[in-house]
């Protein structure tokens, strides 16, 4: 018997207890994944995720205010130019964090029936952690060596070139830390510790604000100071997440001795993680294309889009909190072979997504003018903005359901459907927005995202229907490894 078996057996007993208090902090987290009532589990897992995202969004506004207080447009532009690169860095961490986290949650569920899976969790977590560090180091070094062409590729003009180069250079130096932060956050959530995930985000945000005051307002280091503040604040998050996992996790290991190149570990991590990378990459491309087309119609539509985006952020973050937060619950139920819990979680999450968007849309429609006047008193912006907001809210509900299907595919280790959805969101949008602009002008641009999201939802729904039998076979196996074999046979 391996030394991990007694711990796994104890964890199984704790997970199946009727109350979370009977098993301590870790057992409580596991109980929410394994046996808690679905609504209670969703609140526990999803609310902290949404709250953390909202905190991050508030910080982004405050951070821009710090830079804006220097009254230098080139500095604000530098942060804008560096944003796509930051998104790509987070996507690198997502390859290992989302892929590794989904695998770990499945293995945790499977460990309830087969304690031998505990060692596989150690391998999966070590690959995720050290893979994100290695990939981040390679990305950062390559970026620093190619700094000048990279800054040009980001679109920085002559006025903002020097500031952008400073901001990007410091950011690249911290890429391994940034990627590791995102990865560790996913591993913490994989254990069902959504509250601890939120605490890490808040600690990082508070640290970032303190460093911003020191580096920007006191030392006057400008955008380099902003990038340094971001890097050091992520060090705080890494320390918190790493310490929590070391103290509280019975299975996750951060030790490099568990690192492995076995296909049974690498394949599910990269299979799911690549979909996350593609999705983030296409979101960057989508944003760049949309902005470049809209600018031709003047400042009014651009301003209206900015206002509509800010208003729509609240339901989007709440919906993303559900679709991302439910992933560990789905993965755990799948690994455990609990079909009823998996289906109940899916239905409850889908209802929550629909209710959030419906309630918010109704409130905004009733109070549309006062809401918009909080951001702008320009009637031209108001007229266009209401149309843009309507299109975004329609897109939000189908996008939320698509995100839920993506989480299901990731949770069950079905990499191909997850990758197809991620690619479709970018591949379909570009021709649709170009044709919409050509045929219908500004209206075509406004509704292009809605049309593309509806098409992606239909594609995802078709793949979900086609995958149901294979997922049922995987549930019947009750083990991630055997489930993968069953799914492969079903698809063959």
Secondary structure, 3 states (H helix, E strand, C coil): CCCHHHHHHHHHHHHCCCCHHHHHHHHHHHHHHHCCCHHHHHHHHHHHHHHHHHHHHHHHHHHHHHHHCCCCHHHHHHHHHHHHHHHHHHHHHHHHHHHHHHHHHHHHHHHCCCCCHHHHHHHHHHHHHHHHHHHHHHHHHHHHHCHHHHHHHCCCCHHHHHHHHHHHHHHHHCHHHHHHHHHHHHHHHHCCCHHHHHHHHHHHHHHHHHHHHHHHHHCCCHHHHHHHHHHHHHHHHHHHHHHHHHHHCCCCCCCHHHCCCCHHHHHHHHHHHHHHHHHHHHHHHHHHHHHHHHHHHCHHHHHHHHHHHHHHHHHHHHHHHHHHHCHHHHHHHHHHCCHHHHHHHHHHHHHHHHHHHHHHHHHHHHCHHHHHHCCCCCHHHHHHHHHHHHHHHHHHHHHHHHHHHHHHHHHCCCHHHHHHHHHHHHHHHHHHHHHHHHHHCHHHHHHHHHHHHHHHHHHHHHHHHHHHHHHHHHHHHCCHHHHHHHHHHHHC
